[in-house]
Every structure is written in C-alpha cells, then in structure tokens.
Amino acid sequence: MFSREWVFYVFGRWVIMSGIAGAMVQFLFSDIIGIHTIPAFLLNQFCLACVFWYVDKLIFKRHFKETLSNFFRFPRIKTAYGFTEQFDKIKQEFNDFKTKMAGSEDKPGIWLNEFVDFEHSVEMMERLLRERKIDVDKEYENVRDENLERGYYFDKEILKKTETEKKGHKVFLEALSKDVLLADGAMGTYLTTKGFDASICCESLNLTDSETVKKVHEEYIEAGAKIIETNTFAANKFKLAEYGLADKVREINLAGARIAKESSEGRVFVAGSVGPLGRSISPYGELSLVEAHNAFMEQIQAIIDGDVDIIMLETMASFLEAKEAVLVCREIADIPIICQVTFTDEGKTVYGDKLAESFEELKRLGADVVGLNCSLGPRKMLELLKSIPNSFTGMVSVQPNAGLPRYRDGSSEYSVNPEYFREYAEHFKNSGVNIIGGCCGTTPAHIKEMAKVVSGPPVKRRCEIKYATNPDQKG
Ligand SMILES: [Zn+2]
C-alpha cells in the first residue's frame, strides 16, 4: 500500500527526529517539570508529528497547485482529451487521484505518493503524443475555437494576429519555392572580432547598445542576406540567469525583434533566433518537459509579439529539445519555422538521434524547413546533407561554422575564409538546399562572397551518400 519512498520520507523522518528530540526533553526537563520519562517522551513525539504533518501538507499543497496549473495550461493535453484512448485513461487516473485525496486529507504521505504518479503521468502524456505519432496540431485545430471561447491559452489578441501571420507564412513559403535564400552569418562571434568581450551577454546589448546590433544587421543586409536573425539566440531564462538577467527575458527578446525589424525596413525576412536552453531535459538531465516548454514559451511568445516573420530554432543538440521548441511555436502562432539541429560528423546528435529520422519527425511536427547548423564546417556538412534519404521531401537549410575555432589570447579564431564559403555555397545550392547561411565565425565578408552564387530557383535534392547500416539491406 505504501511505497518505500513514503516510508523513508514521512515515517522515517518522524521516527528519527522525534526520537532525538524526545530524548533531549527527557534528559533536560523531566526532573524540573516533574513528569515521568515515558509520558514526556510520548507527548513530545505527538507534538513533533503534528508539526511535520502540517509542514508536509503546506509544501505539498503549493507544489501541487503549481503542477496542476501547468497541467491545465497545456492545450495539447487538453486537446487530446476525448480524442484518444490513452488520454482518457490518464484523465481517469487524475480523477482517481482526486478521489483518493478527498478521502485522505489527513495523510499527506498518501497524497505525495499518488501525486508523484500523477506528475509522472503528465510528462508521460507528452511523450506518448510524440511517440505514437499523434497529429496533435490537427487535433488542436479542431478544438481551438472551443478553447478560445473558454478563455484559456489563446487570447483574442493573438487570434486577431493569426490572419496576418497566415499571410506571412504563405509569403515566406512562396519566396522559398522560387529562390534559394541567403541567410546571414554569426552575431556573437562577429561582435568579438569587433572588440566586444566574449564573456559579455551578447543578447543584453539589445537593451544597452541597440545601435551596435542594428549595425551588424545592416552589414549583413548590405552583404546580400535575405534573412537576418534577431540577436536573441540565448535569451532564455536559464542562460540569462547566468548574467542575473532572468527577469529580462521578455524585454530582451522584444527589443531584439524590434531592432532587426527596424534594420530590415521590410527588405528582408526577419527570423527570431532561438537557441537551446542550456540544460538537459529529462531523462538526460534535471529539466522536465514542462519546464522546458514554459521556458521556450516565454522566449518565443516575446519574439513573436515583436512581429518577426519566421522563427529560427537553431544549434539544437538535443532532438527532444528541438521537438519541444517546434511544438511551442506551433501552439503560439501560425508562423514559418526553421528548425536546425547540430549533428556530430557521424550524422547523429550528441544524444544519438539519427539525422534522417530527426528531419522526418521535425517536419511532421510542423517545421517548414529543417536543417543543420553550427559545430561542423562546410565540407562535413555537405557530406551529411548528401546522406539525407530521398524519402525526405521537406525543405532544407544549412549554416556551417567557419571551421573549428582556434583559441589564441583568450579569444577564438576561425580558419575558413570567405572564398571557401562561396565555393561550398555553390555546392549546397546544387545539392538542393533551400536556405544557406553561416554560423560561428562567419562575417559579412563571408555572406558577401556567398551572395555571388546563392540565388535562383532551388534544385531537387538527391541522396548521394548511403551509410550501410544493415548488410542485408539492398542499395
Ligand atoms: Zn555556431
């Protein structure tokens, strides 16, 4: 009936603490107050048990309220109610939990036990959705109006924007169907070549030195970029917390979007840059999916409110995290999504996710363009690109690094020159890439060279490299 955790947590603590305190009371006061050793000990145990019971109840109630509000704020979960068997089951589990709670108000240990199960279910629900390839977006569409009417999650203001976003979505996809688009190069590493200290919070410049950020955007536009990225890559609450700026997430992202919009003057597409959260998601790390979801939600909502044209999810080393970010974008708005994952030269993420499967899944979840960026240089990236199977029919983007960094005098230098980038930009174009840009170490000089070759209609992609995974497999 009670788990081992329950025994350790509640009962064990109570026995040990009350034992120690009881012995002290007995030793110090039994002579003075004149009561007998055993009654004094029992009285003391009883008092302590009451205190622990009350404190447990308070802690639990607070924690429970928080998780419950997360639970009900998840439109994907609510959406799934009544649509699929497994969610009815979890709903049932939740109701059982409530019933048990009602009948055991004096037993926080039982609540705790049941609650851990329930909390786990909420996370499992998220995983089930993805693993069972449920088309959540479609389901969500079905109940979207209903949700709106009930007043949760989507507010009226966001709905009003949806029409223009839909138009924007079409404009971007049309542009991509006609032309290969050139994206810009790096922001952070380029600023360090301009003399900025690499240890500063690059994104905070949106508030403190918007002119410099604007200047970089303008340089890239002049160099020929057709897509510029906002200076918001690491502006999530976890990364900003490292600089004591966790409460500035919204401000920094809004400012980043505004600066890029101003620089673009409507000439180029503005992509809101969103990088990884900087923490591993469970089961690889401590961060729960709910926490990751909420952190992405906070950042991406601010960027979208800043009126960007596209969301650019990039440098995602964890496929799980990339998927979460795509789902968050899709929840907020109908906005074009580019999702770029960082692979090792073996064609896997550091968590072991394979390239072909990741691309297919990200596309299915709603990414309009799927791609590779960072970590690798152009040559290796081209090789990986050619290994994407023909069965993948989505659009593809690449943003390689300018080679690997060499550290000199505390700063990093990148070895690959603009001419080399031009050469590879041409290879990328001929291999069927739809968006070509640069990552760490690239500068407006790189983009300028690439602009000479990146234009014209996209080429059909063809798989040229096949990794032999199974000797029995043909081809
Ligand atoms: Zn990079």
Boltz pocket constraint, residues with backbone or C-beta under 6 A from the ligand:
constraints:
  - pocket:
      binder: B
      contacts: [[A, 315], [A, 373], [A, 374], [A, 375], [A, 399], [A, 401], [A, 439], [A, 440]]
      max_distance: 6.0
